[in-house]
């Protein structure tokens, strides 16, 4: 299944197994959902359902992946089954927690999942109806997830890659954060030694939808021409928007590199070198 779905395509779906999920995050995300969301959409919370927040930021970052068992419970609470067609969106054009949820579902082995191109804003422009309040509570399901099937890298593996000329670390944060000019979220500014900067925003057109698969393939072709996918590691600030670049790569038909889920938030607290 193609990783990205257009709003115009979503309107045409007549599938009783469709599960539409709002994964918007930020301040008062749940309140924003109650005020306005796409008709029939359920809400998934990045902090409590798609991450396991705790006191170990130095080891796991600000949004560490939850255990497969916890993710199983989240899927069950949303009524998702192995046969569900899941469409995810957020209020940041699909470039934030929707992409993270997509990665997690695919890494759990679920193939029928897509991210809504352009997110809430483009959906509204297309005429998809919105509503306020809560959606009906879905019937609870059982969805067993036992492991992450897609490759991840920990801090030690990233440190080894930073010292290996045959490996590539891609930092998808904005240029100013990569250069250490500004750091709005973490205690240390800068970047991982040898990491290259390819901001995730470069995956998008000016209006917020993805570039075409052909354009995305051309964007990442130089990296894949020089490095094997297993030697490429993608990271961001806390392991969320890195998934947007992995989504873009998949949309372009490219093989998937590793996700450094701890990302800069774990690295900069670990005592490892910073440049």
C-alpha positions in Angstrom: 0.0 0.0 0.0 1.3 3.5 -0.9 2.4 5.3 2.2 0.7 8.6 1.4 -3.0 9.1 0.6 -4.4 12.3 -1.0 -7.4 14.0 0.6 -9.3 13.5 -2.7 -8.7 9.7 -2.4 -9.8 9.6 1.2 -13.2 11.1 0.3 -13.8 8.3 -2.2 -13.1 5.4 0.3 -16.1 3.3 1.1 -14.5 0.9 3.5 -16.2 -0.1 6.7 -12.8 -1.3 8.0 -11.3 2.2 7.7 -9.9 3.7 10.9 -9.2 7.4 10.8 -7.0 8.8 13.5 -6.0 12.3 14.5 -2.5 12.3 15.8 -2.0 16.0 16.3 0.2 17.0 19.2 1.5 20.0 21.0 0.0 22.2 23.6 -3.6 21.1 24.4 -3.7 18.5 21.6 -6.6 16.7 23.1 -8.5 20.0 23.5 -7.8 21.0 19.9 -9.1 17.6 18.9 -12.4 18.2 20.8 -12.8 21.6 19.2 -12.2 20.3 15.6 -11.2 17.1 13.9 -12.1 15.2 10.7 -15.5 13.6 10.9 -15.2 10.1 12.5 -11.6 10.5 13.5 -10.4 9.0 16.8 -7.6 10.6 18.8 -4.2 9.2 19.6 -1.8 10.9 22.0 1.9 11.1 21.1 3.1 11.4 24.7 1.0 8.7 26.4 0.3 6.2 23.6 3.1 6.5 21.0 5.9 7.0 23.5 7.0 5.9 27.0 8.0 9.1 28.8 10.1 8.6 31.9 13.2 9.8 33.8 15.7 8.3 31.4 16.0 11.0 28.7 19.8 10.6 28.7 19.3 7.0 27.5 16.1 7.1 25.4 15.3 10.7 24.6 12.2 12.8 24.9 9.9 10.4 23.0 11.2 6.9 23.5 9.4 4.2 21.7 6.9 2.3 23.9 7.3 -1.4 24.4 5.6 -3.6 21.8 3.2 -4.7 24.6 2.1 -1.1 25.3 1.7 -0.4 21.6 -0.5 -3.5 21.4 -2.8 -2.0 24.1 -2.9 1.3 22.2 -4.0 -0.5 19.0 -6.6 -2.4 20.8 -8.0 0.7 22.5 -8.4 2.3 19.0 -10.2 -0.7 17.6 -7.5 -1.5 15.1 -7.2 -5.1 13.9 -4.6 -6.6 11.6 -7.1 -6.1 8.7 -7.9 -2.5 9.4 -7.1 0.2 6.8 -5.6 2.9 9.0 -5.4 6.5 7.8 -3.4 8.9 10.0 -3.2 12.7 10.0 -2.1 15.6 12.2 -2.3 19.3 12.2 1.2 19.7 10.9 0.7 18.4 7.4 1.3 14.8 8.4 4.9 15.7 9.2 4.9 15.0 12.9 3.2 12.4 15.0 1.2 11.0 12.1 4.4 9.9 10.5 5.6 8.4 13.8 2.4 6.4 14.2 2.9 5.2 10.5 6.4 4.0 11.3 5.3 2.2 14.4 2.5 0.4 12.6 4.7 -0.6 9.7 7.4 -1.7 12.1 4.8 -3.8 13.9 4.1 -5.6 10.6 0.9 -3.7 9.7 0.8 -2.9 5.9 -2.6 -1.2 5.5 -1.7 2.2 6.8 -1.3 5.6 5.2 -0.6 9.2 6.1 -3.0 11.9 4.8 -1.1 14.2 2.6 -1.2 17.8 3.9 -2.9 16.8 7.1 -5.9 18.5 8.6 -5.4 21.8 6.7 -5.4 20.2 3.2 -8.2 17.9 4.2 -10.4 20.9 5.1 -9.5 22.7 1.8 -10.6 19.6 -0.1 -14.0 19.5 1.6 -13.6 16.7 4.0 -16.1 17.4 6.8 -15.0 18.3 10.3 -16.8 17.9 13.7 -16.3 18.8 17.3 -16.6 16.7 20.4 -15.7 13.0 20.9 -16.0 10.2 18.4 -17.8 7.0 19.4 -15.7 4.7 21.6 -14.5 1.9 19.3 -15.0 -1.7 20.1 -11.9 -3.0 21.9 -9.8 -5.4 19.9 -6.7 -7.6 20.5 -3.7 -6.8 18.4 -0.5 -8.6 19.4 2.8 -6.8 18.7 5.9 -8.6 19.9 8.8 -6.7 18.4 9.8 -3.9 16.1 10.5 -5.4 12.7 12.1 -2.3 11.2 15.6 -1.4 12.0 16.4 0.9 14.9 19.7 2.2 16.2 20.7 3.1 19.8 23.2 5.7 20.9 26.2 3.4 20.9 25.5 2.3 17.4 25.2 5.9 16.3 28.5 6.8 17.9 30.1 3.9 16.0 28.5 5.2 12.8 29.8 8.7 13.4 33.3 7.3 13.3 32.8 5.1 10.2 33.3 6.6 6.8 31.1 3.9 5.3 28.1 5.0 7.4 25.8 8.0 7.1 23.8 9.8 9.8 21.1 12.1 8.5 19.9 14.9 10.8 16.4 16.1 9.7 16.1 19.0 12.0 16.0 22.6 10.7 19.3 24.0 9.6 19.7 26.4 12.5 19.3 23.6 15.1 21.8 21.5 13.2 24.3 24.3 13.2 23.7 25.0 16.9 22.4 28.6 16.2 19.3 27.8 18.2 18.0 25.0 20.3 14.4 25.5 21.6 13.9 22.0 23.2 17.1 20.4 24.4 19.8 21.5 26.8 22.7 21.4 24.3 22.8 22.9 20.8 24.7 21.4 17.9 24.8 18.1 16.0 26.3 14.6 16.1 29.8 14.5 14.6 29.8 13.6 10.9 26.0 13.9 10.6 24.7 15.6 7.5 21.7 17.9 7.5 18.7 17.1 5.3 15.7 19.0 6.9 12.5 17.1 6.7 10.8 20.2 5.4 12.6 19.6 2.1 10.2 16.6 1.7 7.3 19.0 1.2 6.0 21.3 -1.4 5.3 25.0 -0.4 1.6 24.2 0.3 2.5 21.4 2.7 1.9 18.3 0.7 4.7 15.9 -0.2 6.8 16.3 -3.2 6.2 13.7 -5.8 7.9 10.3 -5.4 10.2 11.1 -8.3 11.3 14.4 -6.7 11.9 12.6 -3.4 13.9 9.9 -5.0 16.1 12.5 -6.7 16.5 14.3 -3.3 17.8 11.1 -1.5 19.5 9.5 -4.5 23.0 10.9 -3.7 22.8 9.3 -0.2 21.7 5.9 -1.4 24.3 6.0 -4.2 27.1 6.2 -1.6 25.8 4.2 1.4 24.0 0.9 1.9 20.6 1.4 3.6 21.7 -0.6 6.6 24.5 1.9 7.1 22.2 4.9 7.0 20.7 6.2 10.3 18.0 8.9 10.4 17.4 11.1 13.4 15.7 14.3 14.5 15.1 16.0 17.9 13.2 13.2 19.7 12.5 10.5 17.2 9.3 11.9 15.8 9.9 14.0 12.6 12.7 11.5 11.6 9.8 9.2 10.8 8.6 11.8 8.3 11.8 11.4 6.3 11.5 7.6 6.5 7.9 8.0 5.3 9.2 10.1 2.4 11.8 7.5 1.5 9.2 4.8 1.5 6.8 6.9 -0.6 9.7 7.3 -3.1 10.2 3.6 -3.3 13.5 3.6 -1.5 14.7 1.0 1.1 14.3 2.0 4.7 17.4 3.0 6.8 17.5 2.8 10.6 15.7 5.1 13.0 17.6 6.5 15.9 14.6 6.8 18.1 16.4 8.6 20.9 17.7 11.2 18.4 19.3 14.5 19.5 17.4 14.6 22.8 19.2 11.4 23.9 22.6 12.1 22.2 23.0 15.6 23.7 22.4 14.2 27.2 24.6 11.2 26.9 28.0 12.9 27.2 28.9 12.0 23.7 30.8 14.5 21.5 28.9 17.4 20.1 29.9 19.7 17.2 
